[in-house]
């Protein structure tokens, strides 16, 4: 993140009409993130997103390493792709909540820290935004700024049509049935989102599996995590068996039409890969 450290503005206030741009070098901001305490972290890529609540987010940098890594939470953030950070107020269910959006050259708003009522420490995001306040911009200006950075490759007509069909028929896709079976059986799944700007894992047993506006949405019973998949971008699935720390796991990889592996899902239930393959053949 470029720019010199600025002293902040104790009177800066997050509102729904505008956003604040935070200033300072990335190391100063990273060192301040543990002060947020409990926070909900949502990582996004072109295929969807993965979120979870953590008691403290403490990404550390190492010399000559591109990523800031927090091994305790299973999150790594690219420093070379990071180009800015904004604070604002986002809609959440029937409320509006404070949030920090990390902007990346390859994917704007690719990581968000959210202050969800009942799960997170109240007022912490506001305090950090005041501490690193640089300038205020309108929501429209932020959208325009992001539009100048984001660029999706063109999708051929055949892939476009297939993506629309998947979005309209989420519940008939094998991925939906795989997640539904996991929720019925109480299996814990380990989810991983990957992109040049982010690498994050979260593990939970799916409780609620549903379709929403072309997305497959998976939630645990506790409500403190979520996995959402844009079914428009689910071009193919690859099922295999891997070994991790000496343990045999079933692995499901999700690819988009550009060949990007957006997600990995693993499970330690014996022969789960065979069950997943069976579901795919029926689908």
Sine and cosine of phi, psi and omega as CSV:
sin_phi,cos_phi,sin_psi,cos_psi,sin_omega,cos_omega
0.00,0.00,0.81,-0.58,-0.09,-1.00
-1.00,0.05,0.31,-0.95,0.09,-1.00
0.91,-0.40,0.39,-0.92,0.01,-1.00
-1.00,0.02,0.41,-0.91,0.03,-1.00
-0.91,0.41,0.73,-0.69,0.04,-1.00
-0.91,-0.41,0.49,-0.87,-0.13,-0.99
-0.95,0.31,-0.25,0.97,0.02,-1.00
1.00,-0.03,0.00,-1.00,-0.02,-1.00
-0.62,-0.78,0.93,-0.36,-0.05,-1.00
-0.92,0.40,-0.24,0.97,-0.02,-1.00
-0.99,-0.15,0.01,1.00,0.00,-1.00
-0.90,0.43,0.70,-0.71,-0.04,-1.00
-0.77,-0.64,0.73,-0.68,0.06,-1.00
-0.98,0.19,0.74,-0.67,0.01,-1.00
-0.72,-0.70,0.25,-0.97,0.01,-1.00
-0.98,0.22,-0.33,0.95,-0.04,-1.00
-1.00,0.08,-0.35,0.94,-0.09,-1.00
-0.61,-0.79,0.13,-0.99,0.07,-1.00
-0.78,-0.63,0.35,-0.94,0.08,-1.00
-0.91,-0.42,0.66,-0.75,0.07,-1.00
-1.00,-0.08,0.80,-0.60,0.00,-1.00
-1.00,0.05,0.57,-0.82,0.00,-1.00
-0.90,-0.44,0.22,-0.97,0.02,-1.00
0.89,-0.46,0.26,-0.97,0.06,-1.00
-0.98,0.22,0.41,-0.91,-0.11,-0.99
-0.88,0.47,-0.53,0.85,-0.04,-1.00
-0.90,0.43,-0.62,0.78,0.03,-1.00
-0.89,0.46,-0.69,0.73,-0.01,-1.00
-0.93,0.36,-0.69,0.73,0.01,-1.00
-0.87,0.50,-0.65,0.76,-0.01,-1.00
-0.93,0.38,-0.37,0.93,0.00,-1.00
-1.00,0.03,-0.27,0.96,-0.09,-1.00
-0.88,0.48,-0.58,0.82,0.05,-1.00
-0.86,0.51,-0.40,0.92,0.01,-1.00
-0.91,0.41,-0.29,0.96,0.02,-1.00
-0.93,0.36,-0.38,0.93,-0.06,-1.00
0.94,0.35,-0.63,-0.78,-0.01,-1.00
-0.92,0.39,0.78,-0.63,-0.06,-1.00
-0.51,-0.86,0.50,-0.87,0.06,-1.00
-1.00,-0.06,0.81,-0.58,-0.04,-1.00
-0.94,-0.35,0.79,-0.61,0.03,-1.00
-0.83,-0.55,0.87,-0.49,0.06,-1.00
-0.98,-0.22,0.61,-0.79,-0.03,-1.00
-0.73,-0.68,0.51,-0.86,0.23,-0.97
-0.64,-0.77,-0.15,-0.99,-0.08,-1.00
-0.92,0.40,-0.27,0.96,-0.03,-1.00
-0.99,-0.11,-0.12,0.99,-0.03,-1.00
0.58,-0.81,-0.63,-0.77,-0.04,-1.00
-0.33,-0.94,0.24,-0.97,0.02,-1.00
-0.65,-0.76,0.75,-0.66,-0.04,-1.00
-0.70,-0.71,0.42,-0.91,0.06,-1.00
-0.29,-0.96,0.38,-0.92,0.07,-1.00
-1.00,-0.04,0.71,-0.70,0.06,-1.00
-0.83,-0.56,0.51,-0.86,-0.01,-1.00
-0.96,0.28,-0.44,0.90,0.04,-1.00
-0.27,-0.96,0.67,-0.75,0.00,-1.00
-0.94,-0.33,0.92,-0.39,-0.12,-0.99
-0.78,-0.62,0.93,0.38,0.03,-1.00
-0.95,0.33,0.73,-0.69,-0.03,-1.00
-0.89,-0.45,0.55,-0.83,0.02,-1.00
-0.96,-0.27,0.53,-0.85,0.07,-1.00
-0.85,-0.53,0.55,-0.83,-0.02,-1.00
-0.87,0.50,0.71,-0.70,0.02,-1.00
0.94,0.35,0.22,0.97,0.06,-1.00
-0.95,-0.30,0.66,-0.75,-0.03,-1.00
-0.98,0.20,-0.46,0.89,-0.11,-0.99
-0.98,-0.21,0.61,-0.79,0.25,-0.97
-1.00,-0.02,0.80,-0.60,-0.19,-0.98
-0.84,-0.55,0.70,-0.72,0.16,-0.99
-0.88,-0.47,1.00,-0.08,-0.08,-1.00
-0.90,0.43,-0.47,0.88,-0.03,-1.00
-0.93,0.37,-0.50,0.87,0.00,-1.00
-0.97,-0.23,-0.14,0.99,0.01,-1.00
0.95,0.31,0.66,0.75,-0.04,-1.00
-0.76,-0.65,0.71,-0.70,0.10,-1.00
-0.76,-0.65,0.72,-0.69,-0.07,-1.00
-0.86,-0.51,0.77,-0.64,0.00,-1.00
-0.95,0.31,0.73,-0.68,0.05,-1.00
-1.00,0.03,-0.56,0.83,-0.03,-1.00
-0.94,0.33,-0.47,0.88,0.01,-1.00
-1.00,0.04,-0.29,0.96,-0.08,-1.00
-0.95,0.30,0.83,-0.55,-0.05,-1.00
-0.84,-0.55,-0.07,1.00,0.01,-1.00
0.12,-0.99,0.10,-0.99,0.05,-1.00
-0.51,-0.86,0.70,-0.72,-0.02,-1.00
-0.81,-0.59,0.52,-0.86,0.11,-0.99
-0.91,-0.41,0.53,-0.85,0.01,-1.00
-0.17,-0.99,-0.14,-0.99,0.03,-1.00
-0.90,-0.43,0.81,-0.58,-0.05,-1.00
-0.90,-0.43,0.52,-0.86,0.09,-1.00
-0.94,0.33,0.67,-0.74,0.04,-1.00
-0.58,-0.82,0.94,-0.33,-0.07,-1.00
0.79,0.61,-0.86,-0.50,-0.04,-1.00
-0.99,-0.10,0.09,1.00,-0.07,-1.00
-0.86,-0.51,0.06,-1.00,0.13,-0.99
-0.83,-0.56,0.73,-0.68,-0.16,-0.99
-0.80,-0.60,0.50,-0.87,0.08,-1.00
-0.93,0.36,0.55,-0.84,-0.01,-1.00
-0.48,-0.88,0.47,-0.88,0.17,-0.99
-0.90,-0.45,0.80,-0.60,0.02,-1.00
-0.95,-0.32,0.86,-0.51,0.10,-0.99
-1.00,0.06,0.80,-0.60,-0.05,-1.00
-0.98,-0.21,0.68,-0.73,-0.02,-1.00
-0.80,-0.60,0.51,-0.86,-0.04,-1.00
-0.88,0.47,-0.53,0.85,-0.04,-1.00
-1.00,-0.01,-0.29,0.96,-0.04,-1.00
-0.26,-0.96,0.97,-0.22,-0.01,-1.00
-0.93,0.38,0.49,-0.87,-0.05,-1.00
0.79,0.61,0.66,0.75,-0.05,-1.00
-0.98,0.18,-0.18,0.98,0.05,-1.00
-0.52,-0.85,0.76,-0.65,0.01,-1.00
-0.79,-0.61,0.61,-0.79,0.14,-0.99
-0.94,-0.35,0.86,-0.51,-0.13,-0.99
-0.89,-0.46,0.60,-0.80,0.01,-1.00
-0.98,-0.22,0.99,0.11,-0.08,-1.00
-0.99,0.10,0.79,-0.61,-0.02,-1.00
-0.84,0.54,0.72,-0.70,0.02,-1.00
1.00,0.05,-0.27,0.96,-0.01,-1.00
-0.91,-0.42,-0.43,0.90,-0.16,-0.99
-0.82,-0.57,0.26,-0.97,0.00,-1.00
-0.97,0.23,0.85,-0.53,-0.09,-1.00
-0.96,0.29,0.71,-0.71,0.09,-1.00
1.00,0.02,-0.16,0.99,-0.10,-0.99
-0.94,0.35,-0.64,0.77,-0.01,-1.00
-0.93,0.37,-0.65,0.76,0.07,-1.00
-0.85,0.53,-0.70,0.71,-0.01,-1.00
-0.89,0.46,-0.67,0.74,-0.01,-1.00
-0.93,0.36,-0.62,0.79,0.03,-1.00
-0.89,0.47,-0.62,0.78,0.05,-1.00
-0.91,0.42,-0.65,0.76,-0.06,-1.00
-0.90,0.43,-0.60,0.80,-0.06,-1.00
-0.93,-0.37,0.33,0.94,-0.04,-1.00
-0.83,0.56,0.74,-0.67,0.06,-1.00
-0.91,-0.41,-0.84,0.55,-0.03,-1.00
-0.35,-0.94,0.26,-0.97,0.02,-1.00
-0.95,-0.32,0.67,-0.75,0.07,-1.00
-0.72,-0.70,0.42,-0.91,0.02,-1.00
-0.97,0.23,0.31,-0.95,0.04,-1.00
-0.88,0.48,-0.59,0.81,0.01,-1.00
-0.91,0.41,-0.64,0.77,0.03,-1.00
-0.91,0.42,-0.60,0.80,0.03,-1.00
-0.91,0.42,-0.67,0.74,0.02,-1.00
-0.89,0.46,-0.69,0.72,0.01,-1.00
-0.89,0.45,-0.64,0.76,0.03,-1.00
-0.89,0.46,-0.69,0.73,0.02,-1.00
-0.91,0.41,-0.59,0.81,-0.01,-1.00
-0.90,0.43,-0.48,0.88,0.02,-1.00
-0.96,0.28,-0.29,0.96,-0.05,-1.00
-0.98,-0.18,-0.69,0.73,-0.09,-1.00
-0.95,0.30,0.59,-0.81,0.08,-1.00
-0.39,-0.92,0.91,-0.42,0.01,-1.00
-1.00,-0.09,0.67,-0.74,0.09,-1.00
-0.87,0.49,0.45,-0.89,0.03,-1.00
-0.94,0.35,0.61,-0.79,0.05,-1.00
-0.97,-0.24,0.74,-0.67,-0.01,-1.00
-0.91,0.41,0.40,-0.92,-0.04,-1.00
-0.83,0.56,-0.60,0.80,-0.01,-1.00
-0.92,0.40,-0.71,0.70,0.01,-1.00
-0.92,0.39,-0.58,0.82,0.02,-1.00
-0.90,0.45,-0.70,0.71,0.01,-1.00
-0.90,0.43,-0.68,0.73,0.01,-1.00
-0.90,0.44,-0.59,0.80,0.00,-1.00
-0.92,0.39,-0.60,0.80,0.03,-1.00
-0.92,0.40,-0.62,0.79,0.02,-1.00
-0.91,0.41,-0.68,0.74,0.04,-1.00
-0.88,0.48,-0.67,0.74,-0.03,-1.00
-0.91,0.41,-0.54,0.84,-0.01,-1.00
-0.99,0.14,-0.28,0.96,-0.08,-1.00
-0.74,-0.67,0.77,0.63,-0.06,-1.00
-0.84,0.54,-0.68,0.73,-0.12,-0.99
-0.95,0.31,-0.20,0.98,0.03,-1.00
-0.99,-0.12,-0.02,1.00,-0.02,-1.00
-0.99,0.12,0.60,-0.80,0.02,-1.00
-0.82,0.58,-0.54,0.84,-0.01,-1.00
-0.90,0.44,-0.61,0.80,0.05,-1.00
-0.89,0.45,-0.70,0.71,-0.04,-1.00
-0.93,0.38,-0.60,0.80,0.06,-1.00
-0.86,0.50,-0.70,0.71,-0.01,-1.00
-0.95,0.31,-0.58,0.81,0.03,-1.00
-0.91,0.42,-0.67,0.74,0.03,-1.00
-0.90,0.44,-0.61,0.79,0.04,-1.00
-0.90,0.43,-0.62,0.78,0.01,-1.00
-0.93,0.37,-0.60,0.80,0.01,-1.00
-0.94,0.33,-0.54,0.84,-0.06,-1.00
-1.00,-0.03,-0.22,0.98,-0.02,-1.00
0.97,0.24,0.34,0.94,-0.01,-1.00
-0.95,0.30,0.65,-0.76,0.14,-0.99
-1.00,0.08,0.72,-0.69,0.06,-1.00
-0.92,-0.40,0.57,-0.82,0.06,-1.00
-0.95,-0.32,0.90,-0.44,-0.07,-1.00
-0.98,-0.19,0.60,-0.80,0.06,-1.00
-0.68,-0.73,0.79,-0.61,0.10,-1.00
-0.96,-0.27,0.69,-0.73,-0.04,-1.00
-0.71,-0.70,0.61,-0.79,0.08,-1.00
-0.22,-0.98,0.22,-0.97,0.02,-1.00
-0.85,0.53,-0.42,0.91,-0.06,-1.00
-0.99,-0.15,-0.22,0.98,-0.15,-0.99
-0.44,-0.90,0.51,-0.86,0.15,-0.99
-0.57,-0.82,0.86,-0.51,-0.11,-0.99
-0.52,-0.86,0.59,-0.81,0.04,-1.00
-0.83,-0.56,0.46,-0.89,0.08,-1.00
-0.43,-0.90,0.67,-0.74,-0.03,-1.00
-0.84,-0.54,0.75,-0.66,0.09,-1.00
-0.27,-0.96,0.33,-0.95,0.07,-1.00
-1.00,0.03,0.87,-0.50,0.01,-1.00
-0.86,0.51,0.71,-0.70,0.07,-1.00
-0.91,-0.41,-0.72,0.70,0.02,-1.00
-0.90,-0.43,0.80,-0.60,0.02,-1.00
-0.81,-0.59,0.87,-0.49,-0.02,-1.00
-0.48,-0.88,0.26,-0.97,0.04,-1.00
-0.98,-0.22,0.63,-0.78,0.01,-1.00
-0.51,-0.86,0.94,-0.35,0.07,-1.00
0.79,0.61,0.70,0.71,0.04,-1.00
1.00,0.07,0.04,1.00,0.03,-1.00
-0.96,-0.29,0.56,-0.83,0.23,-0.97
-1.00,-0.07,0.84,-0.55,-0.09,-1.00
-0.88,-0.48,0.79,-0.62,-0.03,-1.00
-0.85,-0.53,0.78,-0.63,-0.01,-1.00
-0.76,-0.65,0.55,-0.83,0.12,-0.99
-0.99,0.10,0.19,-0.98,0.02,-1.00
-0.87,0.49,-0.57,0.82,-0.07,-1.00
-0.96,0.29,-0.37,0.93,0.01,-1.00
0.96,0.26,0.18,0.98,-0.07,-1.00
-0.98,-0.19,0.28,0.96,0.03,-1.00
-0.42,-0.91,0.21,-0.98,0.03,-1.00
-0.25,-0.97,0.52,-0.85,0.13,-0.99
-0.78,-0.63,0.82,-0.57,0.05,-1.00
-0.78,-0.63,0.73,-0.68,-0.09,-1.00
-0.87,-0.49,0.82,-0.57,0.09,-1.00
-0.98,0.22,0.97,-0.26,-0.10,-1.00
-0.92,0.40,-0.29,0.96,0.10,-0.99
-0.88,0.48,-0.47,0.88,-0.10,-0.99
-0.98,-0.19,0.12,0.99,0.01,-1.00
-1.00,-0.03,1.00,-0.01,-0.04,-1.00
-1.00,0.10,-0.62,0.78,-0.03,-1.00
-0.42,-0.91,0.38,-0.93,0.07,-1.00
-0.87,-0.50,0.60,-0.80,0.09,-1.00
-0.78,-0.62,0.82,-0.57,-0.04,-1.00
-0.94,-0.35,0.70,-0.71,-0.02,-1.00
-0.45,-0.89,0.06,-1.00,0.11,-0.99
-0.90,-0.44,0.74,-0.67,0.01,-1.00
-0.78,-0.62,0.22,-0.97,0.12,-0.99
-0.87,-0.49,0.77,-0.64,0.01,-1.00
-0.74,-0.68,0.86,-0.51,-0.05,-1.00
0.81,0.58,0.62,0.78,0.03,-1.00
0.98,0.18,0.02,1.00,-0.05,-1.00
-0.96,-0.27,0.67,-0.74,0.02,-1.00
-0.99,0.11,0.79,-0.62,-0.04,-1.00
-0.77,-0.64,0.54,-0.84,0.21,-0.98
-1.00,0.10,0.68,-0.74,-0.04,-1.00
-0.81,-0.59,0.71,-0.71,0.07,-1.00
-0.86,-0.52,0.85,-0.52,0.02,-1.00
-0.94,-0.35,0.63,-0.78,-0.08,-1.00
-0.88,-0.47,0.86,-0.52,-0.06,-1.00
-0.91,-0.42,0.53,-0.85,0.11,-0.99
-0.99,-0.11,-0.04,-1.00,-0.08,-1.00
-0.95,0.31,-0.14,0.99,0.04,-1.00
-0.99,-0.15,0.06,1.00,0.02,-1.00
1.00,0.04,0.09,1.00,0.02,-1.00
-0.98,0.21,0.73,-0.69,0.13,-0.99
-1.00,0.02,0.97,-0.25,-0.08,-1.00
-1.00,0.08,-0.53,0.85,-0.05,-1.00
-0.59,-0.81,0.47,-0.88,0.22,-0.98
-0.81,-0.59,0.65,-0.76,0.08,-1.00
-0.80,-0.60,0.79,-0.62,0.03,-1.00
-0.82,-0.58,0.40,-0.92,-0.01,-1.00
-0.47,-0.88,0.63,-0.78,-0.06,-1.00
-0.99,-0.11,0.14,0.99,0.04,-1.00
-0.93,0.37,0.76,-0.65,-0.02,-1.00
-0.83,0.56,0.71,-0.71,0.07,-1.00
0.87,0.49,0.40,0.92,0.02,-1.00
-0.91,0.41,-0.51,0.86,0.02,-1.00
-0.89,0.46,-0.62,0.79,0.03,-1.00
-0.92,0.40,-0.62,0.78,0.05,-1.00
-0.91,0.42,-0.65,0.76,0.03,-1.00
-0.90,0.43,-0.67,0.75,0.02,-1.00
-0.88,0.47,-0.62,0.78,0.02,-1.00
-0.89,0.46,-0.67,0.75,0.03,-1.00
-0.89,0.45,-0.66,0.75,-0.01,-1.00
-0.92,0.40,-0.62,0.79,0.02,-1.00
-0.92,0.40,-0.60,0.80,0.02,-1.00
-0.94,0.35,-0.51,0.86,-0.04,-1.00
-0.97,0.24,0.00,0.00,0.00,0.00
